[in-house]
């Protein structure tokens, strides 16, 4: 994806962390664990990105997602396919797909704030897309309740490079990198059966 700005590539790199052990010694200062969707056996949503996009766009005619394009990741050791969809100059959707099946491991919306007169409108559009993604997986929520839930998650994750909250079969993730970007993600989690 040659046309992606450097800021988005940086944001995707921050959003898609690697194993701390795989980083060169000088880069291990953060000691960030791998994102859960990178772990062996991590679950997938039972749909491909094309299936998701078709259903999402049908449910959100005013907040469309364009086709996702693969991101060159030659140095990636995770065996995932990464792809992104540009919404506008400051807003992107991205995903990580299981190789072979193309099933979704994570869905993300990233907003890259650019100071200026349009920043407030850009932020509001980002919040609308993030709310739509949340409501896609929590369809019982009204638009108002979806926004309240998003605001609660973003508030809890404010200033955190990684914040996650599990709810049922879903993990909601916030990666707040300040002026470098804000990412909201939805991921499946593996549910364990209770034993008597």
Buried (B, 14 or more C-beta within 10 A) or exposed (E): BEEBEEBBBBBBEBBBBBBBEEBEEEEEEEEBEBBBBBEEEBBBBEBBBEBBBEEBEEEBEEBEBEEBBEBEBEEBEBEBBBBBBBBEEBBBBBBBBBEEEBBBBBBBBBBBBEEEEEEEEBBEBBBBBBBBBBBBBBEEBEEEBBBEBBEEBBEEBEEEBBBBBEEEEBBBBBBBBEEBBBBBBBBBBEEEEEEE
